[in-house]
Amino acid sequence: MDEEEKEKAKVKWIIQKALSHKGLWLTSEEKAKEYFRQAELLRKAIRDLMDGLQRTYELTEVEAINIINGCYISDYVSKYRKLKEIADKEKRKKRKTKWKLVYHKKK
């Protein structure tokens, strides 16, 4: 295909695209900038959600990003469920040991 044929094919594609267009035409930079501003607000809201996840559940940044994006959720829940079980078990051990010490001292 030589350059002239490529140009004709390109023009044909543009005409077909224009004729098949069913939506509104984006002809205003202001409209495009408004969508950009809305996207900026969404990015800020997502960042705030991510920060909230990190602070509330003491997650790493990568974990929070992945959860916001819907990735590895069951892996993280499983990880922290296991860590909580270990922590709870250790707390029970300490309470039991403390109780034994207090109980024996009163005798």
Secondary structure as a PSIPRED ss2 file (coil, helix, strand):
# PSIPRED VFORMAT (PSIPRED V4.0)

   1 M C   1.000  0.000  0.000
   2 D C   1.000  0.000  0.000
   3 E H   0.000  1.000  0.000
   4 E H   0.000  1.000  0.000
   5 E H   0.000  1.000  0.000
   6 K H   0.000  1.000  0.000
   7 E H   0.000  1.000  0.000
   8 K H   0.000  1.000  0.000
   9 A H   0.000  1.000  0.000
  10 K H   0.000  1.000  0.000
  11 V H   0.000  1.000  0.000
  12 K H   0.000  1.000  0.000
  13 W H   0.000  1.000  0.000
  14 I H   0.000  1.000  0.000
  15 I H   0.000  1.000  0.000
  16 Q H   0.000  1.000  0.000
  17 K H   0.000  1.000  0.000
  18 A H   0.000  1.000  0.000
  19 L H   0.000  1.000  0.000
  20 S H   0.000  1.000  0.000
  21 H C   1.000  0.000  0.000
  22 K C   1.000  0.000  0.000
  23 G C   1.000  0.000  0.000
  24 L C   1.000  0.000  0.000
  25 W C   1.000  0.000  0.000
  26 L C   1.000  0.000  0.000
  27 T C   1.000  0.000  0.000
  28 S C   1.000  0.000  0.000
  29 E H   0.000  1.000  0.000
  30 E H   0.000  1.000  0.000
  31 K H   0.000  1.000  0.000
  32 A H   0.000  1.000  0.000
  33 K H   0.000  1.000  0.000
  34 E H   0.000  1.000  0.000
  35 Y H   0.000  1.000  0.000
  36 F H   0.000  1.000  0.000
  37 R H   0.000  1.000  0.000
  38 Q H   0.000  1.000  0.000
  39 A H   0.000  1.000  0.000
  40 E H   0.000  1.000  0.000
  41 L H   0.000  1.000  0.000
  42 L H   0.000  1.000  0.000
  43 R H   0.000  1.000  0.000
  44 K H   0.000  1.000  0.000
  45 A H   0.000  1.000  0.000
  46 I H   0.000  1.000  0.000
  47 R H   0.000  1.000  0.000
  48 D H   0.000  1.000  0.000
  49 L H   0.000  1.000  0.000
  50 M H   0.000  1.000  0.000
  51 D H   0.000  1.000  0.000
  52 G H   0.000  1.000  0.000
  53 L H   0.000  1.000  0.000
  54 Q H   0.000  1.000  0.000
  55 R H   0.000  1.000  0.000
  56 T H   0.000  1.000  0.000
  57 Y H   0.000  1.000  0.000
  58 E C   1.000  0.000  0.000
  59 L C   1.000  0.000  0.000
  60 T C   1.000  0.000  0.000
  61 E H   0.000  1.000  0.000
  62 V H   0.000  1.000  0.000
  63 E H   0.000  1.000  0.000
  64 A H   0.000  1.000  0.000
  65 I H   0.000  1.000  0.000
  66 N H   0.000  1.000  0.000
  67 I H   0.000  1.000  0.000
  68 I H   0.000  1.000  0.000
  69 N C   1.000  0.000  0.000
  70 G C   1.000  0.000  0.000
  71 C C   1.000  0.000  0.000
  72 Y C   1.000  0.000  0.000
  73 I H   0.000  1.000  0.000
  74 S H   0.000  1.000  0.000
  75 D H   0.000  1.000  0.000
  76 Y H   0.000  1.000  0.000
  77 V H   0.000  1.000  0.000
  78 S H   0.000  1.000  0.000
  79 K H   0.000  1.000  0.000
  80 Y H   0.000  1.000  0.000
  81 R H   0.000  1.000  0.000
  82 K H   0.000  1.000  0.000
  83 L H   0.000  1.000  0.000
  84 K H   0.000  1.000  0.000
  85 E H   0.000  1.000  0.000
  86 I H   0.000  1.000  0.000
  87 A H   0.000  1.000  0.000
  88 D H   0.000  1.000  0.000
  89 K H   0.000  1.000  0.000
  90 E H   0.000  1.000  0.000
  91 K H   0.000  1.000  0.000
  92 R H   0.000  1.000  0.000
  93 K H   0.000  1.000  0.000
  94 K H   0.000  1.000  0.000
  95 R H   0.000  1.000  0.000
  96 K H   0.000  1.000  0.000
  97 T H   0.000  1.000  0.000
  98 K H   0.000  1.000  0.000
  99 W H   0.000  1.000  0.000
 100 K H   0.000  1.000  0.000
 101 L H   0.000  1.000  0.000
 102 V H   0.000  1.000  0.000
 103 Y H   0.000  1.000  0.000
 104 H H   0.000  1.000  0.000
 105 K H   0.000  1.000  0.000
 106 K H   0.000  1.000  0.000
 107 K C   1.000  0.000  0.000
